[in-house]
Amino acid sequence: MTALDTGIAALRSAARRAYRAYDRAGNALRDVMPKGLYARALLIIILPMVLLQSVIAFVFMERHWNSVTQRLSAAVVQDIAALIDVYATLKADQAQIRRIAQERLGLVVDFLPIAEMPPIGPRPFFSLLDYSLSEEISKRIRRPFWIDTVGRSALVEIRIQLDDAVLRVFARRSAAYASNSEIFLIWMVGTSIVLLIVAILFLRNQIRPILRLADAAESFGKGREVPSFRPRGALEVRRAAQAFIEMKTRIERAMEQRTAMLAGVSHDLRTILTRFKLELALIDDSPEIAAMKSDVNEMARMLEAYLAFARGDSGETSAATDMTVFLDELKAESERNGHNTSVMFHGLPIVTVRPAAFKRCLDNLVSNAARHARAISITGHRDHRWLTIMVDDDGPGIPAAMREEVFKPFLRLDDARNQDEGGTGLGLAIARDIARSHGGDITLSDSNMGGLRATVKVPV
């Protein structure tokens, strides 16, 4: 391998590592980012505002606050340096120095006996004034000194070692420090809070129509009516809401047309079957006639199953339903047919469903279990999001590879339990169609009783 090949391989390896690091960072950022539109919109407003305010505060601190404080500190130190020069050069007495400092410079000056400087006290958290004064005294006076900007909140104490005394100076803090800068910070924080409150109120009103549209679409997907929904909010949200209403209208119109067509077909076919039954009733009984009557009854049951599957019980209105009553009725019907059945339900039993359709869904599952098992267990659970009902049996079950196949309409497998009473292969297909029309689904798995478990899960 040449040096060029080695370099290219190293670059590729580095690029892969950088890409993996970038991918990990992106995944970590996505994990901590808020998921809701309301929180994301607030973040879009708050983050630039915080960054902008931080930049403004930094520029103000560096360029204005720091500069003004340094100039004020320099002026105070210059006054002190002038007093020291007058005292040391002109040999002015201490009383005269005190008078000049008090009347002309606004400083309180005192002379102390020569002694060691006090120990350096604790530095304040924000030591801009300490730094500025120390720098100016070191540069302009060049004598041993000690300062205290903490002890007296309104005054700054400065001690400077002279040849024959210690000069103690008390200066107003406002004379050496840009104290009005807090007003700027308070104003900046206050305007930010006002902007944040306005953004929260505005965004909440903008997000509410989107949430209403989502609730309406979810309710319609569960087969529930949404009579009070109408377009609101921004223009784009209104367009989406109007598109949803038009889609809902088209779906309902198609369902009504299908229901009307099925009603006509059902009436015509039932009329023919009734005519067959009357004609057979007028013929003397014989084995051939009994077989024909059985075939006619079988055709009637198959017709009802086909129509029920095609219709899907879509015309029924959703209503609050007590699931414990449903399950008790299923238990009673199963026990009348000679099957050992147990029922258990956990949680709040009142759930909004289409009662007749949902009962048919559960009845198909229980009937399917009853045809292949001796014992049946029905267990229900309801939490804040889902209603889950499990039908277990001790029958032979269904092989795992066929558990999705048995939901196909009209499919009849010898080793699959997909045969309803009429032998049409629509029992599980109808049950899943009803569950999905409620926004849920049905899954098949192994039961702890040794047979099959059918699990119905629909949102509440």
GIJOVEN-V682556 format. One record per backbone hydrogen bond with DSSP energy under -0.5 kcal/mol. CO is the residue of the C=O (numbers start at 0). NH is the residue of the N-H. If there is no record, write none. Layout:
((CO,NH) (CO,NH))
This chain:
((1,5) (2,6) (3,7) (4,8) (5,9) (6,10) (7,11) (8,12) (9,13) (10,14) (11,15) (12,16) (13,17) (14,18) (15,19) (16,20) (17,21) (18,22) (19,23) (20,24) (21,25) (22,26) (23,27) (24,28) (25,29) (26,30) (27,31) (28,32) (35,39) (36,40) (37,41) (38,42) (39,43) (40,44) (41,45) (42,46) (43,47) (44,48) (45,49) (46,50) (47,51) (48,52) (49,53) (50,54) (51,55) (52,56) (53,57) (54,58) (55,59) (56,60) (57,61) (58,62) (58,63) (59,63) (59,64) (60,65) (63,67) (64,68) (65,69) (66,70) (67,71) (68,72) (69,73) (70,74) (71,75) (72,76) (73,77) (74,78) (75,79) (76,80) (77,81) (78,82) (79,83) (80,84) (81,85) (82,86) (83,87) (84,88) (84,89) (85,89) (85,91) (92,96) (93,97) (94,98) (95,99) (96,100) (97,101) (98,102) (99,103) (99,104) (100,104) (100,105) (100,106) (106,108) (107,169) (109,167) (111,165) (124,126) (126,130) (127,131) (128,132) (129,133) (130,134) (131,135) (132,136) (133,137) (134,138) (135,139) (136,140) (136,141) (143,160) (145,158) (147,156) (150,152) (151,154) (153,172) (155,170) (156,147) (157,168) (158,145) (159,161) (159,166) (164,161) (164,166) (165,111) (165,167) (166,159) (166,168) (167,109) (168,157) (168,170) (169,107) (170,155) (171,174) (171,175) (172,175) (172,176) (176,178) (177,180) (178,181) (179,182) (179,183) (180,184) (181,185) (182,186) (183,187) (184,188) (185,189) (186,190) (187,191) (188,192) (189,193) (190,194) (191,195) (192,196) (193,197) (194,198) (195,199) (196,200) (197,201) (198,202) (199,203) (200,204) (201,205) (202,206) (203,207) (204,208) (205,209) (206,210) (207,211) (208,212) (209,213) (210,214) (211,215) (212,216) (213,217) (214,218) (215,219) (216,220) (217,221) (218,223) (219,222) (225,228) (233,237) (234,238) (235,239) (236,240) (237,241) (238,242) (239,243) (240,244) (241,245) (242,246) (243,247) (244,248) (245,249) (246,250) (247,251) (248,252) (249,253) (250,254) (251,255) (252,256) (253,257) (254,258) (255,259) (256,260) (257,261) (258,262) (259,263) (260,264) (261,265) (262,266) (263,267) (264,268) (265,269) (266,270) (267,271) (268,272) (269,273) (270,274) (271,275) (272,276) (273,277) (274,278) (275,279) (276,280) (277,281) (279,282) (285,289) (286,290) (287,291) (288,292) (289,293) (290,294) (291,295) (292,296) (293,297) (294,298) (295,299) (296,300) (297,301) (298,302) (299,303) (300,304) (301,305) (302,306) (303,307) (304,308) (305,309) (306,310) (307,311) (310,313) (312,315) (318,352) (320,322) (320,350) (321,325) (322,326) (323,327) (324,328) (325,329) (326,330) (327,331) (328,332) (329,333) (330,334) (331,335) (332,336) (333,338) (334,337) (338,340) (339,375) (341,377) (343,379) (345,381) (348,322) (348,350) (350,320) (350,352) (352,318) (352,354) (353,357) (354,358) (355,359) (356,360) (357,361) (358,362) (359,363) (360,364) (361,365) (362,366) (363,367) (364,368) (365,369) (366,370) (368,371) (368,372) (371,395) (373,339) (374,393) (375,341) (376,378) (376,391) (377,343) (378,389) (379,345) (380,387) (384,459) (385,382) (385,387) (386,457) (387,380) (388,455) (389,378) (389,391) (390,453) (391,376) (392,450) (398,401) (398,402) (399,402) (401,405) (403,406) (404,407) (407,410) (409,411) (412,415) (415,417) (417,419) (419,422) (424,409) (424,410) (425,429) (426,430) (427,431) (428,432) (429,433) (430,434) (431,435) (432,436) (433,437) (434,437) (434,439) (435,438) (440,456) (442,454) (444,452) (446,449) (450,446) (451,392) (452,444) (452,454) (453,390) (453,455) (454,442) (454,456) (455,388) (456,440) (457,386))
